[in-house]
């Protein structure tokens, strides 16, 4: 649903616009190009005990262009994001462990070349076993800690994705 109907949604919009406005001009760089673009922010809640997941997808939209990044801000519980090439000829998967406070930026041609997913916590032990050799120690530890908490403490991951849109339609 459109967050404009809620007070918190209107506050979030004001906060994001105020931050952009404060940084609208950078000495030596010029005007902030994002001030003239539409954007939307999406808040997602992943409850580990409910086995929430997001399947393989890419954020394809005709309104996106490679120059417009999609930014993910993570807080709450740890999360796992899997990335693989869209063409699937190369089945190599990269595991990103999103810890509280992490920010990910999917920019450039990422959406054209890759797809991503968020597996449920019950799949993490298999993921950890399969991809451990490609992961950093802190990522392994964060996943192991989250796996150990399952069933003992309710854990919820929140993240906000902010997406800018350069292309528009008449009804936009």
N, C-alpha and C positions, 0 to 999 in steps of 0.2 A: 504493500500500500504506500501511497505517497505520504511522506513524512510531514508535508505541509499541514496536514490535519492535526498534528500533535504539537504541543508547546515545545517538547524536547527536540523535535525535528526542526522547528523554526529556529531554536537556539543554536543547534548544530550548524545550520546554514549560515546564520549570522557570524558564528565563530570562524568558520572556514573563509567566508568572504572578508571578514576583518583582517585575518592573517594575510590573505592575498593582497588586500589593499595596503597593509603596512609595508609589504615588500614589492609594491607595484613598480618601483624604479630602483635599480641597483647601479651605483656609480661605476662607470666603466663598462657596464653591460647594457644598460638601457631599460626600456619598459618591460614589465612582466607580460609575456605573451598570453599567459593563462587568464588574465583579467578579461580578455575578449572572448573567451570560450565558455560554452555551457559545460557543466559537470554534474555528476550525481555521485552521491556517497551511499554505500550500501553497508549496513551493519549485519554481520552474521554471527549467530551463536551456535557453537558446536558443543553439545552435551555428551561427554564421553560415555557415561553410563547408559545413554539411550542409543549408543552406536550410530550417532549421526555421521554422515558421510556426504561427500560430493563426488560424483562420478567423473570420469575422463571427459574433458571439454576444453574448448578454447573460447575466449571472450571475443568472438567475431561479431562485429557490428559494422554496418556500412558507415556509421558516423565516426568510427575510430580511424585514425591515421597512424602510421608508425612513429611519428614524432610525438604522439601523445601517450605518455606512460600510464599504466594502471598501478596505483600505489596501494600496498596492503600494510596496515598498522595492526600489530598483534598484541593482545594482552590477555591476562587470565591464565588459563592452562596452556601447556605446550601443545603444539599441533604439528602435523606432518603434511607436507605438500610433495607430491610425486610429480615429476616432469619427464616427458618423453617426446621424441620427435613425432610430428603429426603424420608423416608418411608411413610410419610404423615398419618400414623396411629395416630400420635399426631399432631393435627393441630395448636398447639401453635406457635405463631409468635413473634419474638423479633424485636423491632424497634430500629435501630441505627440511630442517627441523626448525619450526617457528617458535621461538621461546618468547616469553613475555618481554615486551619492549622492542622486539625486532620489527624492522621495516623492510619490506621487499618491494622492488620496483621492477615491473615487467614492462620493458619499453622496447623501442625499435620494432623489429619484425618478429618479436617473440610470439605474438598471437598467431602470426601466419605460419611459423615454423614449429611450434610446440603446442602440446596440450598438457593440462595438469589436472590433478585429482587430489582429494583429501580422503584417505582411507579411514575407516572406523578404528578405534583403539584396539579392538579385538584382533585386527590384522597386523598390528605393529610388531608382535614377536616374530612373525615370519619375515616381515620387511627388514627388521633389525638383523636377523640371521643372514638373510640373503645379501644385504648391501653394507654390512658392517665394515668391510675392508675399504669402502669408498667414503666412509664418514669420519668426521672429526670426533675426538674423544668427548668433548662437551655435548655434541649431538647425541652420541651413544648414551651418555649418562642421563641426559634429559629425557630421552625416550624410555630408558629403563626405569627411571623414577616414576614416570607417568603410568607405565604398565603396572608397576608395583602398587600404585594407589587404587587401581580399578577395583570397585566393590567395597572399598574402605572409606573413601572420601569422595563426595560429589565434586567433579572437576568440570569446569566450563571454559572453553576457549572462545574469546571474542576477537573479531577482527573487523576493521572497516576498510573497505576498498573505495578508493576515489578514482573516478574515471572522467576524463575530459573528452569532449566531442567537438571536433572541428567542422565536420560536415553536418548540414542541417537540411530538413525538408520544409516544405511550405507550412505544414501543420505542426512543425516542431515548436 
